[in-house]
């Protein structure tokens, strides 16, 4: 799955600053890297290193101060919000640490939502049910988030992330709110589904065991890349 064609993600001289009024805080200080199609990249670093900020920028959830981000051939750096939302809907699936399910929607409705927002057709319902079956929640499709455990909610979030068959999946500490057993189950599902869907996976984690499954590990410190290690092919 390690692509050699045009990168699906390109990051050029990326900076992110925050002006506090009295001074400017530099969170990212000029990052450059590319991600080939199909690669699994883990982004690591201590708290405050900039890893979650980087993921938010890659997902179009935040705006760069300088530099450029190109996703699957589209420069998202200066897109208007409507155009950016369309790119996110077509190209990105996102798994949050805190699940981010809509409490008034059932598991099936939460999974189906990205498809509906993208103007999808009636075939989406079958896809949503298939994904919920795949994550082991076939019997809980009509349950609301409050009726599900944390591990089950993250399974719903995982199914939702794959709903529109995005070429890029991003995950921010996807096992961070789960105990060891549930975290392991979510990791196994994430890796299995990522392999099956042939997705490029970019994952932020502090968990060295989880990062051990990645093709490549990028480590940040104080807003800079201090290590970028590509594993040798087996």
C-alpha positions in Angstrom: 0.0 0.0 0.0 2.9 2.3 -0.1 2.3 4.5 -3.0 5.0 6.0 -5.3 2.8 8.2 -7.4 1.9 11.9 -6.8 1.5 12.4 -3.0 -2.0 12.5 -1.7 -0.9 15.0 1.0 1.6 17.8 0.5 2.6 20.2 3.3 4.8 23.1 2.4 6.4 25.6 4.8 3.4 25.2 7.1 3.1 27.7 10.0 0.5 28.3 12.6 0.6 31.2 15.0 -1.8 32.6 17.6 -1.7 36.3 18.5 -2.6 36.5 22.2 -2.6 40.3 22.2 0.6 40.7 24.2 2.7 38.3 22.2 2.6 35.8 19.4 2.7 32.0 20.0 4.2 29.9 17.2 2.6 26.5 17.3 4.0 25.2 14.0 7.2 26.6 12.7 7.5 25.7 9.1 6.7 22.0 8.3 7.5 20.3 5.0 6.5 16.7 4.2 4.5 14.6 1.8 2.4 11.5 2.2 2.1 8.9 -0.6 -1.2 7.4 -1.4 -2.1 4.5 0.9 0.5 5.1 3.6 -0.2 4.9 7.3 1.5 7.8 9.1 1.5 8.2 12.8 2.2 11.7 14.2 3.7 11.7 17.7 5.0 14.2 20.1 4.6 15.4 23.7 1.6 17.5 24.7 2.0 21.0 23.2 4.3 19.8 20.4 1.7 20.8 17.7 0.5 17.4 16.5 -3.2 18.0 17.0 -2.9 21.5 15.5 -1.2 19.9 12.5 -4.0 17.3 12.1 -6.7 20.1 12.4 -5.0 22.0 9.6 -4.7 18.9 7.4 -8.4 18.3 7.9 -9.3 21.9 7.0 -10.7 22.4 10.5 -8.2 25.3 11.1 -6.4 27.8 8.9 -2.7 28.1 8.4 -0.9 31.3 9.1 1.6 30.6 6.3 2.4 27.8 3.9 0.3 25.4 1.9 -1.6 22.2 2.2 -2.6 20.2 -0.9 -5.0 17.2 -0.4 -5.4 14.8 -3.3 -4.4 17.6 -5.8 -6.5 20.3 -4.2 -4.8 23.3 -2.5 -7.1 23.9 0.5 -5.0 26.7 2.1 -7.1 29.6 0.9 -10.4 28.0 0.0 -13.7 29.6 1.1 -15.6 27.7 3.8 -18.2 26.3 1.3 -15.5 24.9 -1.0 -13.5 23.7 2.0 -16.6 21.8 3.3 -17.0 20.1 -0.1 -13.4 19.0 0.0 -13.7 17.6 3.5 -16.9 15.8 2.5 -15.3 14.2 -0.5 -11.8 13.5 0.6 -11.6 13.2 4.4 -12.9 10.9 7.1 -12.2 12.0 10.6 -12.2 10.1 13.9 -12.2 12.2 17.0 -11.0 11.2 20.5 -14.3 12.3 22.0 -16.5 10.5 19.3 -18.4 13.7 18.3 -21.7 11.8 17.7 -24.9 13.8 17.4 -27.0 12.7 20.5 -30.4 13.1 18.8 -29.5 10.7 16.0 -29.3 6.9 16.2 -26.2 5.0 15.4 -27.4 4.4 11.8 -28.3 8.0 11.4 -25.0 9.2 12.7 -23.1 7.0 10.2 -25.4 8.0 7.3 -25.0 11.8 8.0 -21.9 12.4 5.9 -23.5 10.7 2.9 -26.6 12.9 3.3 -24.6 16.1 3.7 -22.9 15.2 0.5 -26.2 14.9 -1.3 -26.0 11.1 -1.4 -28.7 8.7 -2.8 -30.8 6.1 -1.2 -28.0 3.5 -1.5 -26.4 5.1 1.5 -28.6 3.4 4.0 -27.3 0.0 2.9 -23.7 1.2 3.1 -24.4 2.6 6.7 -25.9 -0.7 7.8 -23.0 -2.7 6.2 -20.4 -0.6 8.1 -22.2 -0.9 11.4 -22.3 -4.7 10.9 -18.6 -4.6 10.1 -17.8 -2.9 13.4 -20.0 -5.3 15.4 -23.0 -3.1 16.0 -25.6 -4.7 13.7 -27.9 -5.2 16.6 -27.5 -1.6 17.9 -28.3 0.5 14.8 -31.4 2.1 16.4 -29.6 3.0 19.6 -28.8 6.6 20.5 -25.3 7.5 21.7 -26.4 7.7 25.3 -27.4 4.1 25.1 -24.0 3.0 23.9 -20.7 2.5 25.8 -17.6 4.6 24.9 -16.2 1.8 22.9 -19.4 1.4 21.0 -19.6 5.1 20.3 -16.1 5.0 18.9 -17.2 2.1 16.7 -20.0 4.2 15.3 -17.6 7.1 14.8 -15.3 4.8 12.9 -18.1 3.6 10.7 -19.1 7.2 10.0 -15.5 8.1 9.0 -15.6 5.5 6.2 -19.1 6.2 5.1 -18.3 8.2 2.0 -15.2 6.1 1.0 -12.8 9.0 1.6 -9.3 8.6 0.2 -7.8 10.1 3.4 -8.7 9.1 7.0 -7.5 11.2 9.9 -7.7 10.2 13.5 -6.9 12.2 16.6 -6.0 9.9 19.6 -8.8 7.5 18.6 -8.2 5.2 21.6 -7.4 8.0 24.1 -10.8 7.9 25.9 -11.0 4.1 26.0 -9.7 1.4 28.4 -7.1 -1.1 27.2 -9.5 -3.7 26.0 -11.8 -1.3 24.0 -8.8 0.6 22.8 -7.3 -2.5 21.3 -10.6 -3.5 19.7 -10.9 -0.1 18.1 -7.3 -0.2 16.9 -7.8 -3.7 15.3 -11.0 -2.4 13.6 -9.3 0.8 12.4 -6.4 -1.2 10.8 -8.7 -3.8 9.3 -11.1 -1.3 7.8 -8.2 1.0 6.6 -6.7 -2.0 4.8 -10.0 -3.0 3.2 -11.0 0.5 2.1 -7.4 1.2 0.8 -7.3 4.5 2.7 -4.4 6.8 3.4 -4.3 7.0 7.3 -2.9 9.9 9.2 -3.2 9.3 13.0 -2.1 11.4 15.9 -1.2 9.4 19.0 1.0 9.4 22.1 0.7 5.5 22.2 4.0 3.9 21.0 2.3 0.6 20.6 -0.3 2.0 18.2 2.4 4.0 16.3 4.2 0.7 15.9 1.7 -0.4 13.4 2.3 2.6 11.1 4.4 2.6 7.9 6.0 5.8 9.0 6.3 7.8 12.2 6.7 11.6 12.2 7.7 13.1 15.6 7.1 16.8 16.5 8.7 18.8 19.2 8.0 22.5 19.8 6.3 22.9 16.4 9.1 21.3 14.4 9.6 17.8 12.8 12.5 16.3 14.7 12.2 12.8 13.3 10.6 11.2 10.2 11.1 7.5 10.1 9.9 5.2 7.3 9.8 1.5 8.2 11.5 -0.9 5.9 9.1 -3.0 3.8 8.7 -6.5 5.3 
